[in-house]
Amino acid sequence: MIKTITFDFGGVLYAYDEIPLIKTLAERSDASLVQMKEALSGSQLDRAHFRGELEASTLLERLKERINLRMSVDELADTYARCVTPNEDIFKLVERLHTNYNLQLYSDTPKLLYDHVMTKMPVFGYFSAKTLSFEVGELKDSEAGYLDMIEKSRHTPGEIAFIDDREEYAMMARELGVNGIQYSNTEKLTEDLKQLDVEIA
């Protein structure tokens, strides 16, 4: 029986498009779009930021040294906010689930995005616990966050459903006994949850 349902942020609760981020950073630096993507997207610098090893101010200092980036922390926060779009259908599903299930949030995210965007979600208050990469110190390609999610749920792995838009992360959850679900659209997710006997009010 499912007792906890854990949602990913980017790609599930919010659509995320990194292109506006890369484009804005390139425009504010001496780097081309390709160079900016190489300097940030999926780079060790970017991963360190998401793991909480680099504060936003330090990240910007490093990028200023490398590509002459001219941007403040507040401007970076605003840029992050323009890269995400709320998934209203998922918000409605969260509202229908929260009265009967323990809801959690599990996201690879830098603290800046969490503070300026995630905490302002209209459904943020429905999540009893949050597993965040910048707090755990590891990304979803490590078991650490999944184990933190399981522990915070106070339920067994088999009593947890974890929803992520990336199949490799849903699979990692399954390897730990959690019911991992890859999100593609809300209609399919609803059917997947019903297959687990989740009651949707």
Secondary structure, 3 states (H helix, E strand, C coil): CCCEEEECCECCCEEECCHHHHHHHHHCCCCCHHHHHHHHCCCHHHHHHHCCCCCHHHHHHHHHHHHCCCCCHHHHHHHHHHCEEECHHHHHHHHHHCCCCEEEEEECCCHHHHHHCHHHCCCHHHEEEEEEHHHHCCCCCCCHHHHHHHHHHCCCHHHEEEEECCHHHHHHHHHCCCEEEECCCHHHHHHHHHHCCCCCC
